[in-house]
Amino acid sequence: MNLPTRHTIFDFRSWPLYAGYQKLYERFGYDAMAYHMMLWQMFVLYLIISVASSAIWIPAIINDHFYNEKVFSLTSMLPRSSIRAIIWTSILFLTAIFARFIGYQRLQYIQNQQENSVQQFSVVIMNVHEQFQDQYVQMLIKQYVSATPVKYLRIQKIKSLKARRQLHFTLKDSEEFIREQGNVKSQFSWLTKLFGFAQIIQFLGSRRDSEYFEKRAQQYQKQITKNDKLKTNYDAVIVTMETKQQSLELIKKVNFWFNGKNQMQFGKVNGSKLHAIQAPAPDDIFMENLYYNPVTRFIRSFTACAIIAASSLAMFTVICIFRNKSRQQQSIHNLYLLEIVKYYAVYLCTFATDWFVRPFLYLAQGIEKHYSFIQKERAWIKKLYVYQIFNKFTIFFSRSVYTKNGVFEIKNILNIFGYTKEYRQKANNFGQDAYFYLIIVDFGWHMIDAGIFIFYWVILKAIAKTNRDKLVAMRSLPIRFASKNVYLLVVLTFILCFGHVCPTLALRVLIYFPIQSIVSRWVTLRISAPCVKTDILAYDFEQMIYVCVLIASIFLWLSYAQINQGFIYFTTVIPSVILMIQAIKMGVFDKFVEKLDKKFQEIIPKPIFSLELDSTKISVPQQWYEIYKHNISEEMLQASYQQEYDSTTIIPAILATEIIEEERAEVNK
């Protein structure tokens, strides 16, 4: 994405604000840039929602401040009339169309990148037997695809790769430590060592000695020796093809056409375990996870989903118990101060429970053993979204759960969709609950998330001893833009689901997005660590917006089910929303836009640029290969499968980005 010259008239893209987007793209990829652009796009979307729903909330405000009999009649009629359903269904349509316009922007960007550069696509062939030689693999590729790979990399003994990488870094840190501080002996007392506090302090980076590095190196060496003795320690092959069609054809042939005859023809190979996936550059691949077969990964994925469900159920149970305890205390004392404390304590209880449950989510994410960072982030979007939806809706549905003799009972669960002439701004009503919940639980979490980055950055700088620790301390944690996208999706779902009950929600959260944009950009560009460049999460974000619209249509139906009109809207609103989403995804709206303005012909999606949710149909832009091309020479590629040690040191070489080089220069100064 090249910035235009300065002499262009009204060149808004040359402003520092847009230059920040350029830096985000260069360092973190299109998804990082798309997230920060999405903050302003969401600002525009909520402004449109506020204007479109003005026919609902303006009469309520006028009646609340200036009582008028005609206005009172109108506001009393709104809950049972079709006006609210028509207005909010139109807003759902606008939101789905908004998602399509975001897709136009993404597709235009991908099209420009493909025109300006030559793209390459990688395939990872996993579980290749160590006796299956490279010439046979290349012969197999040439026979199936009729093309020669642009790059070829073999990773030997992938089950031991993680331990070899850790051993490499440990020995490097040990050399730097001895060179700077000498062969320092342990300074901990015997009591500290007995209770294990010494290991914890050293693991955090403080008061390390040469003995600490020796013990860690011995642990990794034992693990490597144990894995090398295994009879089935397979390799992995990373093949880079020139075109997307060649890579997809290779995946198809390897996964479905590899049978017993091929094993006899090309050498000894485990055909039942051979598996190929689409992948970007090698720095995106989790090499140590490649030896897990699809069946094992399915079982692990099911376990991760069970952990997510159990965590959500645990949070719901805790909030329900807390609400019932607060009801009992209120009925006993009946104090106004206690009522206020109870009102805010529910939010704080939900917030604290989220802090307790969140580590289990990260544990579930690590259980799945994904093959690549992209695959991990795409799975994380779906799981975190489900958990956050439970988290957001728990506080409202728990109002309808009561306990009697230790047994939970559900009473009038649809009361959360109550709508009166006063647009629910008083205490203990839904509008106030929704607004404070967004501010405290959702937006408050974002600000604390930024504070964690700053706090972690300060701690790292304080405990850094070696030069490598100082380099790491110059950047804090890497930002996971998948989590950032989920936060935006959950807020959007929340407002679309309950905005027809409290229509001022969209208007009240507008100020959040400029503040979050400024804070997030500063944290990303100043103190966040480099991460793998991704360009597919923006597509998942667009698809999840359609899911938000569908969920909101169901909640609109539940709202009218409370007033015994649910059947009518179940047979009209939900089917119309589903048909509208399918029409947009099938390209009906694209043809309409193309006829409206010829300029849109350049950005209407073409078949070659279509991106599917299936991980084997991802088009990989050129920027994923910048690190791959500039940091790995052909000699290193050739030596990587001839010598075992080279295949373990090639991964640290990939991680040497331009940002690290800049930091190294600053430290040397």
N, C-alpha and C positions, 0 to 999 in steps of 0.2 A: 504494500500500500504506500505509494509515493505521494508525498505532500506536494501541492502545486507551488509555483513560484510566488514570491512576495508581492509582485506587482499586479497580481490579479485583483480586479475590482471587487470589493466586498468579499474577500477571501476569508470566510469564517474558519476554514480548516487550517489556516496558518496561525490561528490564535493559540496561546499556550494551553488552553483547555483541550483542544484537539491534539496538540503535540503530546499531551499526556497519554492519549489513546495510542499514539504511534509507539511510545516507549513500552506501554503495556503489551502491545502486540509483539514487539521485537524480543522482549524478555520472557513472556509467559504464554504467547500464542493467542489465537483468535478468541478462545473461550474467556480469557481474562478481560480482553477488550470488550467482548460482547456483554459480560456481566456489568461492567461500569456504564456502558451505553444503555443497558436494560434498566438501570436505576432511573435514568431520565425518561426512558420510554414508559416505564410504569407510572411515573409522575403524570405524564400526558394521559395515560389510560385512566387513571383514577380521577383526573380532572374531567374527562369525558363522562365517566360514570356519574360523577357528582352533578354535572349539568343535565344528563339524561334523566336522573332520578329526582330532579328538582320539583317535578309535579307531585312527588310524594312528600318530601320533607318541608317544602316552603309553606304549604297550607298549615302543617302542624306547628311550625315556628310562629306563623302569624297568629294562629289561634292561641298559642301559649302566651304570647305577649300582648296581643290585642284581641280580646274576646269579641267574636262576631258570630251571630246566629247562622249566617250562610256558610261561613268557614267551618263552624262547628259541625254542621250537617255534612259538609264535604269530608272532613277528617273522620267522622263517624262512619261514613259510607266506604272509605278506602279499604278497610280490612276485608270486607266481603265482596267487593266489586271486582270486576275483571281488569280494571285499569292497572292495578299493581302487578298482576300477572303479565299483562301485555308489555308494560314498561320494562319489567325485569327480564322478560324473555328477549326483548330487543337488546338489552344490555348484554345478555349472554351471547347473542349473535354478534354484536360489535366486538366482544372479547375474542371470539373465535376468528373473526376476520383480522383482528389485530395480530393474532399469532401468525396468520398467513403473511402479513406484511413484514413481520420479523423474518420469516423464511425468505422473502424476496431479497432482503438485505444480505442475508447469509449467502444465498445462492449467487448473487451478483459478485460478492467478494470472492467466492470459490472460483467463479468463472474468470475473473480477472487474474487470479493467481495461476490458473491453468494456462491462460494465454501468455503470461509473462515468464513462465518457467516450465522446465521439463519435469513432470512428476514421476515418482518411482513408488513401487508398492512392494511390501515385504510379506513373506509367508514363513511361519515357524512350523517346521516339521519336527514333532516331538517323538520321544521314545525310539530313537534310531539306535540299533544295536552297535556296540563298539567295533564289531567285526565287519559291519557294513561300510565298506570303504567309500571315500569321497567320489572316486571316478564312477562308481555304480550309482550314487545319488545323482550326479550330474547327468549321467546317461539316462536315468529314469526321467529326469526333468525334461531333457531334450526330446525324448520320445513322446512324452505326454503333451507338452506345450509347444514343441517345435520352436523353441527360443532358448538363447543362452542367458543365464543369469547375469545381471549387472554386477552384483556383489554376492559373495558366498562366504558364510562364516559358520564354523562348527564349534559348538561348546561341548567340551568333553566332560563326562561324569557330572551331569548337572545336579545330582543329589548332593554332591560334596561342594558345589560351587559357593553356596552361602558361607560355609565354614572357611573356605579358602579366601574369600573376600575379607571376612572378618580377621583372619590370621594376617593377611597382608596389611590391613590398616593397623592392627595391634603392633606388629613388628615395626612399622613406620613410626608410630607414636612412641614406642620404646626407644628407638634411636634418637629421636628429637629430644625426648626427656633426658636421656643420659648425656647428650651433647650439651644441653643447656644447664642442667642442675646436677649432673654427676650421678654416681651410683648411690642414691640415697636409700637408707634403710628405713624400716617401718618406725613411725613415731607414735603409734597407738599403744595404749595400756592393755594389759592382758584381759581386763574386764570388758573393755570395748570390743576386743576381738572375740571374746567368749559369747557375747550376745549378738554378734553379727553387725554391730553398728559401724565397724571399720569398713566392711565391704560396701555398705550403703553409702557412706560418705565418699569413698573412692569412686564408686560407680557414678555419683553425681558430679565428679570432676575435681574434688578437693582432696589435698594431702595424699596424692598418689606417690608411689615409690616404684623402684625397679622390680620388686617382688610381685607387685600387682600385675604388671605387664607379663611377667614370666608365667604366672598362674593362668592368665587368660589365654596365652599362646599355647600352653600345654593342653588346656581344655579343647581348643579348636583342633589341635593336632590329633588328639584322641578321637574326636568326632570324624575327622577326615580319614584316619586309619580304619575306623569301624565301617564307614561307608564304602571305602575302596575294596574291602573284603567281600562285599556283596556280589553274588553271581550275576545279578541283573542290575547293572548301573548304566543306564542308557545315556546316550548323547542327544543333543538337539542341534538342528541345522536351521540357520536363518538364511533364506534365499530372497534376494531383492530382484524383482522383475521390472521391466521397463513400463508396462502398462497395467492398468487395473484388470483388464480382461484376461491377461496372462496369469496374474496371481489368482484370480477366482477360478480359472480353469485348472490350475495346479492343485488348488484346495479340493476341487471336485474329484479330480482323478485320484489323488492320494487317499482321500477319505472313503471313496466308494468303489474304486476299481482295483484296489490292491488286494490280490488274492494269493492262493498258494502257488500258482504257476509263476507269478512274479518273484516269489521268494526263491524258487529254484533257479530262476534266470539271473537275478541280480545279486545273489549272495544270501548270507544268513541275516534275517531281519524278523522281528516280531511283528507280523502283519496285523495281528489282532489288536495291538496297542498303538500302532502307528496312527498319528492324528495330526492334522494340519489346521492352523487357524490364521486369520488375517492379523497382521501386527504392523505397527509403525517401526520407527528406528529402534535399535537394540536397547537404548536407554529407557525405553518404555516397558520392556519385558522383564518379568520376574523370573529370572533363570532358574532359581531354586525351586519354583513351583511347577516346572514343566514336566516333572516325572509323575505327577498325579494324573491318573487316568480319568476319563469322563464320569465313570460310575462313582468313584470316590468323591469327585467334586460335586456330584449331584447329592450324595448323602450329606456332605458338609454344607451344601447350600440349604438343604432342608433343615438341618440343625440350626443354621443361622436364622432362618425364618421363624423357627420355633422360639429362639431366644428373643427375637423382636416381639413376637406375640405375647410371650410371657412377661416381658418388660412392660409392655403397654397395659396388660391386664393388672400387673402389680401396681402401676401408677393409678389406674382407675380405682382399684380397691382402697388404696391409701387415701385418695381424695374423698371417696364416699364415706369412709370411717371418720375422717376429719370433719366433714360437714355435719354428720350426725352428732358427733361430740359437741360441736359448736351449737347445734340446735338445742341439745339438752341443757347446756350451760345457760343459753339465753332464756329458756323457759323457766329455769330455776331463779335466776337473778333478775332478768328483764331490765338490764341497765343499758342506757343509750351508748355509753362509752364502750361497753363490752360488745355491743352490736357493731360499732365501727371497727374495733380490733378484729372481730370475726370476719368482717367484710374484706379487709386487706390481708388477713392471715391466710385466707384460702389461696390467694395468688402466690404468696411467699411459700406456702407449702408445696404448691405445684412446681414452683421454680426450684426449690430444694430437692424435690423428688426427681426432677429432671437431671440435676447434677449427680444424683446418686445412680440413676439408671444409665446415664450416657456412657460410662466405661463398659457396660455390658454390650452396648451397641458396637463399640470399637472391637470388642472381643469377638462378636459375631462376624464382623467384617473380616477379621484375620483368619477365621476358621475356614472360609471358603477356598483359600489358596488360588486366587485368580492368576491367570497366565500373564496379564499385562495390566499396566496402570489404567489404561482406558477402560478395560473390562471391569476393573475394580470400581472406578468412579461411576460408571453407568449403573452398576448394580447398587452402589451406595445411594444414588439418587432415589431409586424406587424404595429401598428399605427405609431410608431416613424420612422420606415423604410420608409413608404409611405411619411410622412412629409419631411424627410431628402432628399429623392429622388427629391421631388419638390424643395426643398431648393437648392440642388446642380445644378439642370438643369435650374433653373429660370434665372440665370445670363446669360446663353448662348441663350436660346430661346427668352429672352427679347430683344436681338439684332435685331430680325426680326419683332418686334412690333413697329409701328409708330402711332402717333396721328395726326389727321387732323380734325380741327374744333371740338376738344373734343371727337372725335370718334376714337377708336383703329382700326388699320388695320394691317394685317399680310402680310409681303412681303418676299418672298424667305426664308421661314423658314428652308429649308434644306441647306442653305449656311454655317451653322455651321459645316457641314461635308466636307468643302473644304479641298483639299489636293494638295499641290504643291511640286515641287522638293526640295524646302527649307522646312524643316520639322517644319515650323511654330514656329520659335523661336524669331521672331522680335515682337516689341511692336504692340499692337492692333490686333495681329493674334491669332488664336485659341490656339496654343501650349503654348504661354506665358500666356494667360488667364487661361487655365486649370491648369498650374503649380502654378501660384500665388494664384489661388482660393483654391487649395488643401492646400497650406502652410498657408494662412491667415485664411480662413474660417473653414477648417476642422481640420487640425493639430493645428492651433492656439486655436480652441475651446477646444481641449484636454488639452493643457497646462493651459488654464484658468480654466478648470474644476478642475485640480489638485491644482491650486492656490486657488480656492474657498474652498477646503477642508482645506488647511493650514490656510487661513484667518478665517474660521469658528472656527477652533480649537483654534486659538489665542484669539478670542473674548470670547469663552466659558470659557477659563482659566482665562480671565481677570474679568469676571462678576460673577464667581462662588463664592457663599457664604456658602451654607450648604455643609455637607459632601456628600450628594447625588449629588448636582450640581458638586462637584469636581470629583466624580466618572464619571459622564457623560462627563465632560470636558476633561477627559483623552483620550477619543476617540471622533473623529469628527463625520461626517455624515456617515451612512452606504452606501457602494458602491452598486449601481445597475448594476450588470454585464449584464443585458439585454441591457441597454443603451450602454455599452462598446462594446458589440457584434454588435449592430446596426452600430456604427461608422466604425468598420472593414468592415461590409457588404456594406456600402455606398461607401467607398473608393474603394472596389473591383468592385462594379457595375460601378462606374465612370470610372475606368481604363479599364475595359472590354468593355464599350460602346464607349469610345473615344480613346482608345489606338491605334487602327488601323489608326486614323487620326494623332495622335501625339504619335508615338511608344516609345518615350523616357520617358513617364510618369512613367512607372513601374520602370525604372532604377533610376529615380531622387528621388523617395520616399523611396528607400531602407534604407537610413540612419535614417529615422523616427522610424522604429520599434525597434531597439536596445535602442534608447533614451526613447521611450515610455515604453518599458519593465522595464527599471531601475526605472523611475519615478513612474510608476504605482505600482510596487512591493513595493517600499518604502512607498508610501501613504497607500497601503492596509495593510501592516503588522505593520506600526508604528502608524498611526493616524486615521485610519478608524474604525467605530463602528462595533460591531458584527451584523450579519444579519442572516436571515434564510438560512440554508444550502440547496442548490438546486443542482439537478443532471439532469435536463431535458432540460435546455436551450442550452446545447451543441448539443443536437439532433436537436432543432429548427434551430440552426446556420447552421448545415449541410444542412437541407432542404432549407433554404433561399439562400444558394450558388447556388442551382439549379435554383432558381428564378432569381438570378443575371445573370446566363448564358443565360437563356431564354430572358431576357430583352436586353442583349448585342447582341444576334442574331437578334433581331428586329432592333436595331440601325445599325447593319452592313447592313441589307437590305435597310434601309433608306439612308445610305451612297451611295449605288449603285443606288438607285432610283434617286439620283441627276444627275447622268450621263446617265439616261435612260436605265439602265440595271437592274432595280429593279425587274422586273417580273421573270427574270431567277433566281435570288438569293432568291426571295420570295418562289419559288417552289422547291428550293434545300437546301439552308442553314437552314432556320427555321424548315422545317420538319425533316431534318437530326439531328438537335440539339434536337428536342423534342423526336424523337425515341431513340437517344443516352441516354437521361436522363431516359426515361422509362426502357430501357434495363438495365441500372445500378441499378435502384431501384428494378427491378424484380429479380436481382441476376445473370444475365448473366455474368457480369464481375467477380462475386464471383467465379463461376465455372472455369473461365479461370485462375484466380489467384491460385485457389486451385490445378489445374493441374501443374501450373508452379513451385510451391514450396510447399512441404508438411507441412512446418512450418505454412503456412497460414491456415491450417485446424483448428487450435486451435482458430483462431480469426474470422473465417467466421461466420456470424450471424446465430444463431439457432432460431427456432420459439419461444422458451420460452423467449428469450431475445429481441424480436422485440418490438420496441417502436413506437406507432402510434401517430399521431397528435391529435387524439381524447382524450380529457381530462379524459375519463373514461377508458383509456387503458395505464396507466403510471405505469411502474414497479418502486417501491419505494425502493431504496437501504437502507442498514442497518443504515448508518450514520445519516439519518434523525431522528432516534429513540434514538440516544445517549442522547440528552437532555431529551427526554421523559422518558427514563428508569432511569436515574441517579438522576433526580430532582423531580420526582413524586413517592411517595411511594404508596403501596397498600392501606394503611389507608386513604391517601388523596383521592384516587380514590373512595373508599367506602363512604367517608363522603361528596364527592362533590355533590351527588344528594340527600343526606338526609338533608343537611342544605344549605340554600340559600347563606349564606355568603361564605361558602367554595368554591362554584362554581365560585365566583368572584375573590377569592384570588389565585385560582389555576393557573391562567394565569400569574401573576407576578412571581410565583414560576418557571414556565417553562423558563422564560427569564434569570434565574440566571445561566449563562454559566461559564465555567472555566476561561474565560478571565476576566469577572467581578470579580471573586474571586481573581485573581491575582492582579487586580487593587485595590481592597479593602485592600489587604495585603500591597501594596505599600503605600497607603494613611495612613494606621495605623502606618507604620514606621515613 
